[in-house]
Amino acid sequence: MAAAAAIALGGGLAFYGAALVAAAAIGVILAGRLGGLPVMPRRRDFTRAPSTIREHSALVAGRAVSTVYTSLPSAFLGVVAPAGVAAYTALDRPLRMGFGILGAVPARLQSFVGVADEAVARRRSIVAIGVNAAVGIAAATIFVLVMPLVVPVLFSGAVDVDFTLVALGAALLVVMSTSRGLGLSLVAAGAAPSISVAIVAAASTAVVTLPSSARPAVPPEQ
């Protein structure tokens, strides 16, 4: 917000980059203070990193695949349907920003679900899935109501996003939020590698179907 105010008053885009750096630094400092941890990692933290990565290699691999394939849609659209890139980006950016905020819910539920008693963990897993699904439904409702008002302001009326796309984005929010609850449950059940299997399956499906699904329809002959 400070960067936006500075730019609105005539400042350059450098204010935005500086704000991103400041936000990252402040986040690290506050997290350390609130968690009772040192602000800077110690030497043994670095030496333990390789073994920690190996221990969670399945999750790390899944996260790597997820990061790559979620960045591909814009590139695919640019090739098969360039006219749709603007509308997709106008919808995708606010959706992902809002979804990032929702990440606080599963983060808080990690300690709730992660208990030693299997019966308790199973019951809490069901609660966690329900809570995440409810959060997704609430976010989807807000998304449908707010996006028609936000897009013209964010993009100065240059991008037109119709209601069908907004509704599809809202449905995606519900699915994504619910999947977070399912992911917590899998971790609690000791089946974390299954998350990576699901990610690879989703990536494979997206890579195959997105180009053909995004190809604009050929207009009928007159």
C-alpha positions as CSV (number, residue, x, y, z in Angstrom):
1,M,0.0,0.0,0.0
2,A,2.9,2.3,0.8
3,A,4.4,1.6,-2.7
4,A,1.1,2.2,-4.4
5,A,0.7,5.6,-2.6
6,A,4.3,6.5,-3.5
7,I,3.7,5.6,-7.2
8,A,0.4,7.5,-7.3
9,L,2.2,10.6,-6.0
10,G,4.7,10.4,-8.9
11,G,7.3,7.9,-7.7
12,G,8.9,5.3,-10.0
13,L,8.3,1.6,-10.1
14,A,11.4,1.1,-8.0
15,F,9.2,1.8,-5.0
16,Y,7.3,-1.4,-5.7
17,G,10.5,-3.5,-5.9
18,A,11.8,-1.9,-2.7
19,A,8.4,-2.7,-1.0
20,L,8.7,-6.4,-2.0
21,V,12.2,-6.6,-0.5
22,A,11.1,-4.8,2.7
23,A,8.0,-7.1,3.1
24,A,10.2,-10.2,2.8
25,A,12.7,-8.9,5.4
26,I,10.0,-7.8,7.8
27,G,8.2,-11.2,7.5
28,V,11.4,-13.0,8.4
29,I,12.1,-10.8,11.3
30,L,8.6,-10.9,12.7
31,A,8.3,-14.7,12.2
32,G,11.5,-15.2,14.2
33,R,10.5,-12.9,17.0
34,L,7.0,-14.4,17.3
35,G,8.3,-17.9,17.1
36,G,11.1,-17.4,19.5
37,L,13.6,-18.3,16.9
38,P,16.8,-16.5,15.8
39,V,16.3,-14.1,12.9
40,M,19.2,-15.5,11.0
41,P,19.6,-19.2,10.4
42,R,22.5,-20.9,12.3
43,R,25.2,-22.9,10.7
44,R,23.6,-26.2,11.7
45,D,20.4,-25.2,10.0
46,F,22.2,-25.1,6.7
47,T,24.0,-28.3,7.3
48,R,20.7,-30.1,8.0
49,A,19.1,-28.8,4.9
50,P,20.2,-31.6,2.5
51,S,19.0,-34.4,4.9
52,T,15.7,-32.5,5.4
53,I,15.2,-32.3,1.6
54,R,16.0,-36.0,1.1
55,E,13.5,-36.9,3.9
56,H,10.8,-34.9,2.2
57,S,11.9,-35.6,-1.4
58,A,8.5,-36.7,-2.6
59,L,6.9,-33.5,-1.5
60,V,9.8,-31.4,-2.8
61,A,9.5,-33.1,-6.2
62,G,5.7,-32.5,-6.3
63,R,6.1,-28.9,-5.4
64,A,8.7,-28.4,-8.1
65,V,6.3,-29.9,-10.7
66,S,3.5,-27.8,-9.4
67,T,5.5,-24.6,-9.6
68,V,6.4,-25.3,-13.2
69,Y,3.1,-26.4,-14.5
70,T,1.1,-23.5,-12.9
71,S,3.3,-21.1,-14.8
72,L,2.6,-22.7,-18.1
73,P,-1.0,-21.6,-19.0
74,S,0.0,-18.0,-20.0
75,A,2.7,-19.4,-22.3
76,F,0.3,-21.9,-23.9
77,L,-2.4,-19.3,-24.3
78,G,0.1,-17.0,-26.0
79,V,0.7,-19.6,-28.6
80,V,-2.7,-21.1,-29.3
81,A,-5.0,-18.2,-28.3
82,P,-3.2,-14.9,-27.9
83,A,-6.4,-13.0,-27.6
84,G,-7.3,-14.8,-24.4
85,V,-4.1,-14.0,-22.5
86,A,-5.4,-10.6,-21.2
87,A,-8.7,-12.0,-19.9
88,Y,-6.9,-15.0,-18.4
89,T,-4.4,-12.9,-16.6
90,A,-7.0,-10.4,-15.4
91,L,-8.8,-13.3,-13.8
92,D,-5.8,-15.4,-12.6
93,R,-3.9,-12.7,-10.8
94,P,-6.6,-11.6,-8.4
95,L,-7.6,-15.2,-7.9
96,R,-4.1,-16.3,-6.9
97,M,-3.6,-13.3,-4.7
98,G,-6.8,-14.0,-2.8
99,F,-5.9,-17.7,-2.6
100,G,-2.6,-16.9,-1.1
101,I,-4.4,-15.1,1.7
102,L,-6.5,-18.2,2.3
103,G,-3.3,-20.1,2.9
104,A,-3.4,-18.9,6.5
105,V,-6.3,-21.3,7.2
106,P,-4.5,-24.6,6.3
107,A,-1.3,-23.3,7.9
108,R,-3.2,-22.8,11.2
109,L,-4.8,-26.3,10.9
110,Q,-1.5,-28.1,10.6
111,S,-1.0,-28.3,14.3
112,F,-4.7,-29.1,14.8
113,V,-4.6,-32.2,12.5
114,G,-1.1,-33.3,13.4
115,V,-1.7,-35.3,16.5
116,A,-0.3,-38.8,17.5
117,D,-3.7,-40.4,18.2
118,E,-4.9,-41.8,14.9
119,A,-8.6,-41.7,15.7
120,V,-8.4,-38.1,16.8
121,A,-6.3,-37.2,13.7
122,R,-8.9,-38.9,11.5
123,R,-11.8,-36.9,13.1
124,R,-9.8,-33.7,12.9
125,S,-8.9,-34.4,9.3
126,I,-12.6,-34.5,8.4
127,V,-13.1,-31.2,10.2
128,A,-10.1,-29.7,8.3
129,I,-11.5,-30.7,5.0
130,G,-14.9,-29.2,5.9
131,V,-13.3,-26.0,7.1
132,N,-11.2,-25.6,3.9
133,A,-14.2,-26.4,1.7
134,A,-16.3,-23.8,3.6
135,V,-13.6,-21.2,3.2
136,G,-13.4,-22.0,-0.5
137,I,-17.2,-21.5,-0.9
138,A,-17.1,-18.2,1.0
139,A,-14.1,-17.0,-1.1
140,A,-15.9,-18.1,-4.3
141,T,-19.0,-16.1,-3.4
142,I,-16.9,-13.0,-2.7
143,F,-15.0,-13.6,-6.0
144,V,-18.2,-13.7,-8.0
145,L,-19.6,-10.6,-6.4
146,V,-16.4,-8.5,-6.4
147,M,-14.6,-9.3,-9.6
148,P,-17.1,-7.5,-12.0
149,L,-16.3,-4.4,-9.9
150,V,-12.6,-4.9,-9.5
151,V,-11.6,-5.8,-13.1
152,P,-12.6,-2.4,-14.7
153,V,-10.7,-0.6,-12.0
154,L,-7.5,-2.7,-12.1
155,F,-7.3,-2.7,-15.9
156,S,-8.9,0.6,-16.7
157,G,-11.7,-1.0,-18.7
158,A,-9.2,-2.4,-21.3
159,V,-10.0,-6.0,-20.4
160,D,-13.4,-7.6,-20.6
161,V,-13.9,-10.7,-18.3
162,D,-17.4,-12.2,-18.8
163,F,-19.4,-13.9,-16.1
164,T,-18.7,-17.4,-17.3
165,L,-15.0,-17.0,-16.7
166,V,-15.6,-15.5,-13.3
167,A,-17.9,-18.4,-12.4
168,L,-15.2,-20.9,-13.5
169,G,-12.7,-19.0,-11.4
170,A,-15.0,-19.3,-8.4
171,A,-15.4,-23.0,-8.9
172,L,-11.6,-23.3,-9.1
173,L,-11.3,-21.6,-5.8
174,V,-13.6,-24.1,-4.1
175,V,-11.6,-27.0,-5.6
176,M,-8.2,-25.6,-4.7
177,S,-9.3,-24.7,-1.2
178,T,-10.8,-28.2,-0.6
179,S,-7.7,-29.8,-2.0
180,R,-5.7,-28.0,0.7
181,G,-7.8,-29.8,3.4
182,L,-7.3,-33.1,1.6
183,G,-3.5,-32.5,1.6
184,L,-3.5,-31.9,5.3
185,S,-5.4,-35.1,5.8
186,L,-2.9,-37.1,3.7
187,V,0.0,-35.7,5.6
188,A,-1.7,-36.5,8.9
189,A,-2.3,-40.1,7.7
190,G,1.3,-40.5,6.7
191,A,0.5,-40.6,3.0
192,A,2.2,-37.3,2.0
193,P,3.8,-38.9,-1.2
194,S,0.3,-39.3,-2.6
195,I,0.1,-35.5,-2.8
196,S,3.0,-35.5,-5.4
197,V,1.3,-38.3,-7.3
198,A,-1.8,-36.1,-7.5
199,I,0.2,-33.1,-8.6
200,V,1.9,-35.1,-11.4
201,A,-1.5,-36.4,-12.6
202,A,-2.9,-32.8,-12.6
203,A,0.1,-31.5,-14.4
204,S,0.0,-34.2,-17.1
205,T,-3.7,-33.5,-17.6
206,A,-3.3,-29.8,-17.8
207,V,-0.3,-29.9,-20.2
208,V,-2.3,-32.2,-22.6
209,T,-5.7,-30.5,-22.5
210,L,-5.0,-26.8,-22.0
211,P,-3.7,-26.0,-25.5
212,S,-6.6,-27.8,-27.2
213,S,-9.2,-26.3,-24.8
214,A,-7.9,-22.8,-25.2
215,R,-7.8,-22.9,-29.1
216,P,-10.4,-20.4,-30.3
217,A,-13.3,-21.8,-32.2
218,V,-13.3,-21.5,-36.0
219,P,-16.2,-19.2,-37.1
220,P,-18.7,-20.8,-39.4
221,E,-18.5,-20.1,-43.1
222,Q,-20.9,-17.4,-44.2
